[in-house]
């Protein structure tokens, strides 16, 4: 048990180090780009974020203003007959109130 725990901890440490190296590499690439390109990319990403946000809000507004926006609650079908044990008194009690 202790060996397994230590193995998991070393795996997590390796993963953390790998993620840390990846972040440093990406940050170096970002710093290598000129400030003008950084600003342009930031504006493009922010514009995409705003566009997606507006689309989601409009979609929610459209879906909630529909007149047929009702929730229907129906009986759940599809419980397997194999799961019930034949001859069990518990199943007779449970199944006695179900519609057939």
Backbone torsions as a table, in degrees:
resi	resn	phi	psi	omega
1	UNK	NA	-43.4	-179.0
2	UNK	-66.9	-37.8	178.0
3	UNK	-64.1	-40.7	179.8
4	UNK	-64.7	-40.4	179.0
5	UNK	-64.9	-43.3	178.4
6	UNK	-65.0	-37.5	178.6
7	UNK	-64.6	-40.6	178.1
8	UNK	-66.0	-37.6	180.0
9	UNK	-67.8	-40.2	178.6
10	UNK	-68.5	-34.1	176.4
11	UNK	-64.5	-41.6	178.9
12	UNK	-66.9	-38.6	177.5
13	UNK	-64.1	-41.6	178.0
14	UNK	-63.1	-42.1	179.0
15	UNK	-63.7	-43.4	179.0
16	UNK	-61.7	-42.8	178.7
17	UNK	-65.1	-40.0	179.6
18	UNK	-64.1	-42.8	178.3
19	UNK	-65.8	-40.6	178.4
20	UNK	-61.4	-43.2	177.7
21	UNK	-64.0	-40.1	179.3
22	UNK	-63.0	-43.0	179.9
23	UNK	-64.4	-42.2	178.2
24	UNK	-63.3	-39.9	179.3
25	UNK	-65.2	-42.9	178.7
26	UNK	-65.5	-40.0	178.9
27	UNK	-64.5	-38.0	176.1
28	UNK	-63.2	-41.3	177.2
29	UNK	-63.1	-41.8	-179.4
30	UNK	-64.0	-41.9	180.0
31	UNK	-70.0	-23.6	178.9
32	UNK	-74.7	-21.7	179.3
33	UNK	-76.2	145.9	179.1
34	UNK	-65.7	158.0	-176.9
35	UNK	-63.9	-36.2	178.6
36	UNK	-62.3	-43.1	177.8
37	UNK	-67.7	-37.0	177.9
38	UNK	-61.1	-44.2	179.1
39	UNK	-64.5	-42.1	179.4
40	UNK	-62.6	-45.9	-179.8
41	UNK	-64.6	-38.4	177.8
42	UNK	-63.3	-42.7	178.5
43	UNK	-64.3	-41.1	179.8
44	UNK	-64.8	-46.1	179.7
45	UNK	-64.4	-41.1	178.5
46	UNK	-66.2	-39.8	177.1
47	UNK	-62.2	-41.1	176.4
48	UNK	-63.4	-40.2	178.0
49	UNK	-62.9	-44.5	179.5
50	UNK	-64.3	-41.6	179.7
51	UNK	-61.4	-46.2	179.0
52	UNK	-63.4	-40.8	179.1
53	UNK	-62.2	-44.3	179.7
54	UNK	-64.1	-41.9	179.2
55	UNK	-61.3	-43.6	-179.6
56	UNK	-64.9	-43.5	-179.7
57	UNK	-64.4	-42.9	178.0
58	UNK	-63.4	-41.7	179.1
59	UNK	-61.9	-42.0	178.7
60	UNK	-65.4	-43.3	179.2
61	UNK	-62.4	-42.2	179.9
62	UNK	-65.6	-43.7	-176.5
63	UNK	-70.9	-27.4	-179.6
64	UNK	-87.0	-16.3	179.9
65	UNK	-91.7	-1.9	178.1
66	UNK	-68.3	146.8	-179.1
67	UNK	-73.5	-30.6	-177.3
68	UNK	-90.4	29.7	-179.1
69	UNK	-84.2	70.3	178.9
70	UNK	-121.2	154.3	178.9
71	UNK	-102.5	125.2	178.5
72	UNK	-100.7	135.0	179.3
73	UNK	-114.3	118.6	-177.0
74	UNK	-121.4	168.1	176.6
75	UNK	-69.7	140.6	179.5
76	UNK	-85.7	120.7	176.2
77	UNK	-108.3	165.6	173.3
78	UNK	106.0	8.5	175.5
79	UNK	-72.9	127.9	-174.0
80	UNK	-65.8	137.5	176.8
81	UNK	-73.0	-20.5	-178.2
82	UNK	-68.8	-26.4	-176.3
83	UNK	-73.6	-23.6	-179.5
84	UNK	-83.8	135.8	179.5
85	UNK	-88.6	132.2	178.9
86	UNK	-75.9	137.4	176.9
87	UNK	86.9	2.7	179.4
88	UNK	-85.3	132.2	-179.8
89	UNK	-67.7	-31.5	178.6
90	UNK	-62.8	-42.4	179.5
91	UNK	-67.6	-33.1	177.6
92	UNK	-65.8	-38.4	179.1
93	UNK	-69.2	-44.5	-178.1
94	UNK	-67.7	-44.3	-175.8
95	UNK	-77.6	-10.7	-177.1
96	UNK	-67.5	-27.8	-176.9
97	UNK	-95.4	-1.7	-178.2
98	UNK	-82.5	150.6	177.7
99	UNK	-81.7	140.5	179.9
100	UNK	-121.6	NA	NA
